[in-house]
Amino acid sequence: ALGFLLTPAFAQHESVAKGRTLFVKHCSACHGDNAKGGRAPDLTTGQYKHGSTDEAIVRNIRQGIPGTQMPPIRVEPDEALAMVAFLRS
């Protein structure tokens, strides 16, 4: 039973770690290594001008944000979700 209880936490930790790696690779040049901002906005506040749901953030990652400097990032949906998990951590 103990292993069953640890599995969701472990899976969440793995998702956050994967998301951090992807974020650093694709996003840190503008948003900073820890998502605290730089040339682009701070993403650690949980307040997002273009949508705060997981779905909206995934859309913004994968499709970019028209009228801004945010380009589409070529990642799979599960990779974008891992990046959201990192941002929410």
N, C-alpha and C positions, 0 to 999 in steps of 0.2 A: 504493500500500500504506500509505503514511503516513496518509492520510485515514481508512482503515479502522481503523488502530490508535487514532486519536484519537476516533473516533465513540463508543465506549462511555463513555469518560471525559467527553466533552462531554454525552452524554445523562444521565449521573449528575449532573453539575454542574447541568444544567437542572432535573432532578427535585428536587435539594436546594434550588435557588433558588425553585422553585414551592412546595415544601413549607414553606420559611421564610415566604414571603408568606402562605400559608394559615394557618400556625401563628400568626403575629402577628395576623392578622384574627380567628381563632376561639378561640385558646387563651391568648394572652399576658395577658389581664386576670387570669387566675388563676395561670398557670404562669410568667409573666414573659416579656419579649421574647426572651431567650436560653434559655428553658426551664429556668432555674436554680431555679425555684420562686418562691413568694410565698405567696399564700393556699393554693395547691395544691402538690403535691410537685415536687421537682427531677426533671426527666426526662432529665438529661444523664448519669446514672450507668450506664445500661444495665440497672439492676436494677429490675424492675417487679413490684409486689406482685400484680397481676392478670394476669400473663402477659407474657413477653418475646419471643415469636415475632412476626414481622411480622403474622401472621394475628390473634393475640390483641390486638395493639396497634390494628390496623385495627378489629376488633370493638369494642374499648373506645372508640375515637374515634366510631364510627358509631352504636353502641348505648348508649353511656354505661356507667357502672358502678353497678349497683343497690346501695343502701345507702351510697352516697357522694354527694358534691356534684357528681360528674362527670356532666354531662348528655350526651345524644346530640348529636353535631354533624352537621348536615345537609350532608355532602359526599359526592361520588361515591367509589367504591372506589379509583380511580386517584389521586384527590386525597388520600385518607387514606394511600395508599402513599407519595405524595410527602412527606407530613408525617412518615412513619416514616423516609424517607431523610434528611430534615432532622435528625430526632432522632439518628439513627445517625452523622451527620456530626460 
